[in-house]
Amino acid sequence: MKRHLDIHGIAIGSSEPLLIIAGPCVLESKSQALQIAETIQNYCNKAGVSYIFKGSFDKANRTSVHSKRGPGMQEGLDILAAVKEQFGIQVTTDIHNPAQAAPVSKVADILQIPAFLCRQTDLLIAAAESGAVVNVKKGQFLSPDEMRDVVSKLKEAECDEIILTERGTFFGYNRLVNDFIGLGDLMEIGPPVCFDVTHSTQLPGAGKGCTAGRPDRAFLLAKAATSAGADALFLECHPDPINAPCDASTMQPLERMEEIISTCAAIAHAIKPIESDK
């Protein structure tokens, strides 16, 4: 099945160049967001792949009530708007309740639905009705085939601009696994498929009051997912990962991203029948 979606001029799908969705877990400051966006945009331009900046204004599903959650919606949207204006790139962020969908869609080109909320009907419908592209992360507790129901909800709300993201599946305590047969099943549903590299390296609940992880395995997973035909890669990165306020245990160092992007771009170019090459 040929997957295709046009996101305001950026093509994603089975016959399109690899798309990189990358940025920090939570937004911290405008200057840092601009630094990350400019760096990743340069890497992507050099590798010949498309880029969408990701940054969260709120992370409502942290391990501890004391965990830092982000700057809040208004400040976060101001930062995302600054990234769009300065670099002319599209942006995405996650929403956690239906009331956020409409105001966030005024800035964000893609609304991201967190994995734990992927079955929340009211949230899906609000995102669908916003007019933005909707990227739904597959719940760690769902089989790939069950995402057909998520797609059906969005389509019944007249949303056809959908991305599905794989981010690992629970396997016992403190462990996620990536099922690449399941990734293939997810591709057969219809919408383009993104692979969340960094969240797939999580060890949920394995830290003290936080999620642990295996960031050393991110590059391996990125190459494997690209080889399997994923249409996009999602990566969280930071100039100083150890001091990142969220997901420090899985964040990729900003300087490491060039090798990941260039290598995966080469793999994608080798295996995908890009239309311009025909």
Salt bridges, closest charged atoms under 4 A:
GLU16 OE2 - HIS4 ND1 3.19
GLU28 OE2 - HIS238 NE2 2.64
ASP58 OD2 - ARG69 NH2 2.82
ASP94 OD2 - LYS59 NZ 2.92
ASP109 OD1 - HIS8 ND1 3.08
ASP109 OD2 - LYS84 NZ 3.34
ASP145 OD1 - ARG148 NE 2.61
GLU166 OE1 - LYS138 NZ 3.55
ASP196 OD2 - LYS137 NZ 2.57
ASP196 OD2 - HIS199 ND1 2.77
ASP216 OD2 - ARG214 NH2 2.79
ASP216 OD2 - ARG217 NH1 3.86
ASP231 OD2 - ARG3 NE 2.75
ASP231 OD1 - LYS272 NZ 3.29
GLU236 OE2 - LYS54 NZ 2.77
GLU236 OE1 - HIS199 NE2 3.59
ASP247 OD2 - HIS199 NE2 2.94
GLU258 OE2 - LYS46 NZ 3.10
GLU259 OE1 - ARG256 NH1 2.31
GLU275 OE2 - LYS2 NZ 3.00
GLU275 OE2 - LYS278 NZ 3.99
ASP277 OD2 - HIS269 NE2 3.68
